[in-house]
Amino acid sequence: MPTRHLIIVALLAQLLAACAAHVSEAPDADATVNEILESSGLRWEIRQAPLFFRNMKADNPAKKAMLDSTRPEIVEPIVATELRKHLSDERIGQLREWLRLPLTKRMIALETLGQDAMELSRFGEELKKHPAAPKRVALLTRLDHATRMSEKKTDESLQFGLRLGRLEQPNATAAELAEAKKYAASMRPAMVEGVTNKVLIGNLHTYRYASEEDLEKYVPFYESPLGHWWSDLRHNLLLTAAQKTTQHFARPK
């Protein structure tokens, strides 16, 4: 066979191999995203979001848009798409290994049990009479500091207010939006302390069935570089989805 033909055949073989690799990568990527969404409790969290608004009456377009923007069938594809952008990061493999550990599965099972508002309130009142063990409080305080959960919860509350305001006033000017953000920022310091206390009570309730031995092994993950990365990535995935759904529903009709 002439050299020219051999070169053409070799190029075709490389092209076919590349196409085959591209086809085979898609299912793997889908499987990886699905595994992380499921095993991390992120899918559960997405599906829980609408429950926070179950008592909100959709009696105006802004509230209806807010309810629509939390629908799992809208939010999850956005989160999955954003997560897919990080699959080439070598830390994804490390994260998957950690999510498969028996300890991690036990703790995430506790995290996804859910919290009833009335039950949590009763639990908080009980803590006033019978305070939690200092060691357990210290461990969960470390967890809050490592994940910056109180800070993130505060920011989520402020973002919620800004989102609702944007939905109520879709034609707001850039100056008005900037002023609203400035006001929200001024409210932040006063909110953090109250949120921190609520997060501690929530964590004491969430991990009430976890042993201190398990907590001593679990908390250091979130204090590690990998834990910091995952905690921030998870938060940013949900934040990006919230921003995109709000932008969509806030468009003037």
SVG drawing of the C-alpha trace seen along z (x, -y; Angstrom):
<svg xmlns="http://www.w3.org/2000/svg" viewBox="-53 -54 58 56">
<polyline fill="none" stroke="black" stroke-width="0.4" points="0.0,0.0 1.5,-3.4 2.8,-5.5 0.1,-8.2 -2.6,-5.6 -1.0,-4.3 -1.0,-7.8 -4.7,-8.3 -5.6,-5.0 -3.7,-5.9 -5.4,-9.3 -8.8,-7.7 -8.0,-5.2 -7.0,-8.0 -10.2,-9.9 -12.4,-6.8 -10.6,-6.2 -11.2,-9.8 -14.9,-9.6 -15.2,-6.3 -13.5,-7.9 -15.8,-10.9 -18.9,-8.6 -17.6,-6.5 -16.8,-9.5 -20.3,-10.8 -21.9,-7.9 -18.9,-8.0 -19.4,-11.7 -23.1,-11.3 -22.4,-8.4 -19.9,-10.5 -22.2,-13.5 -25.1,-11.3 -23.0,-9.5 -21.8,-12.8 -25.3,-14.3 -26.7,-11.2 -24.0,-10.2 -23.2,-13.7 -26.8,-14.4 -26.8,-17.3 -29.7,-15.9 -31.6,-15.5 -30.9,-19.1 -32.1,-20.3 -35.4,-18.4 -35.8,-19.8 -35.6,-23.4 -39.3,-23.7 -40.4,-22.5 -39.1,-25.8 -41.7,-27.6 -44.6,-25.2 -46.5,-27.7 -45.9,-30.5 -49.0,-31.4 -48.3,-32.1 -50.7,-35.1 -48.5,-37.3 -46.2,-36.8 -43.1,-37.3 -43.9,-34.6 -45.0,-32.3 -41.7,-32.9 -39.8,-32.2 -41.6,-28.9 -40.9,-28.0 -37.2,-28.9 -36.8,-26.2 -38.3,-23.3 -35.9,-20.4 -36.5,-19.6 -35.2,-23.1 -32.4,-23.4 -30.8,-19.9 -29.9,-20.1 -28.2,-23.5 -26.2,-22.1 -25.3,-19.0 -24.1,-21.1 -22.0,-23.3 -20.6,-20.2 -19.6,-18.6 -17.3,-21.6 -15.2,-20.3 -14.9,-16.7 -11.3,-17.1 -10.2,-18.3 -8.1,-15.6 -9.9,-16.3 -13.1,-14.8 -11.5,-11.4 -10.5,-12.0 -14.0,-13.3 -15.6,-10.2 -13.3,-8.0 -14.2,-9.9 -18.0,-9.7 -17.7,-6.0 -16.2,-5.6 -18.6,-3.9 -18.1,-6.8 -19.0,-9.4 -22.1,-7.4 -23.2,-7.2 -22.8,-10.9 -24.5,-11.9 -27.4,-9.6 -27.8,-11.7 -27.6,-14.9 -30.3,-13.8 -32.9,-12.8 -34.3,-16.3 -35.4,-18.7 -38.9,-19.5 -39.2,-23.1 -41.3,-22.3 -39.0,-19.4 -36.0,-21.6 -37.6,-24.3 -38.3,-21.7 -34.8,-20.4 -33.4,-23.9 -35.6,-24.4 -34.4,-21.1 -30.8,-22.2 -31.4,-25.1 -32.3,-22.7 -29.8,-20.0 -26.8,-21.5 -24.9,-19.4 -21.5,-18.0 -18.7,-20.6 -16.7,-18.2 -19.5,-17.7 -20.2,-21.5 -16.5,-22.1 -16.4,-19.5 -19.5,-21.0 -18.2,-24.5 -15.1,-23.4 -17.3,-21.9 -19.1,-25.3 -15.8,-27.2 -14.3,-24.7 -17.4,-24.8 -18.2,-28.5 -21.8,-27.2 -23.0,-30.2 -21.5,-32.7 -23.0,-30.8 -26.4,-30.6 -26.3,-34.3 -25.4,-35.0 -28.2,-32.7 -30.8,-34.5 -29.6,-37.9 -29.5,-36.5 -33.1,-35.2 -34.2,-38.7 -32.4,-40.1 -33.9,-37.4 -37.4,-38.1 -36.9,-41.8 -35.7,-41.3 -38.6,-39.1 -41.0,-41.7 -39.3,-44.5 -38.0,-42.9 -37.5,-46.4 -35.3,-47.7 -32.4,-49.8 -28.8,-48.9 -28.5,-51.7 -31.5,-50.3 -30.1,-46.8 -26.7,-48.1 -28.4,-50.0 -30.3,-46.9 -27.0,-44.9 -25.4,-47.6 -28.2,-47.5 -28.0,-43.7 -24.3,-43.9 -24.9,-46.4 -27.3,-43.9 -24.9,-41.0 -22.8,-41.6 -25.9,-41.7 -27.3,-38.5 -24.2,-36.3 -24.4,-35.9 -28.0,-34.7 -27.4,-32.4 -24.3,-30.9 -26.4,-29.9 -29.1,-28.4 -26.5,-26.5 -25.0,-25.0 -28.5,-23.9 -29.2,-22.5 -25.9,-20.6 -26.4,-19.3 -29.8,-18.0 -28.5,-16.6 -25.6,-14.7 -27.4,-13.7 -27.1,-10.0 -23.4,-10.3 -20.8,-9.2 -18.0,-11.7 -15.6,-9.2 -17.2,-9.5 -17.3,-13.3 -13.6,-13.3 -12.9,-11.5 -15.5,-13.4 -14.7,-17.0 -11.0,-16.9 -12.1,-16.2 -13.8,-19.6 -10.7,-21.2 -8.5,-19.8 -7.9,-21.5 -10.1,-18.9 -12.9,-19.6 -12.6,-23.3 -12.7,-22.9 -15.8,-20.6 -17.7,-22.7 -17.2,-25.9 -17.9,-24.1 -21.1,-22.6 -22.2,-26.1 -21.3,-27.7 -23.2,-25.1 -26.4,-25.9 -25.7,-29.6 -25.1,-29.6 -28.3,-27.6 -30.3,-30.1 -28.8,-33.1 -29.6,-31.5 -33.2,-30.6 -33.8,-34.0 -32.5,-35.7 -34.8,-33.5 -37.9,-34.2 -37.1,-37.9 -37.2,-38.7 -40.0,-41.0 -42.9,-39.1"/>
</svg>
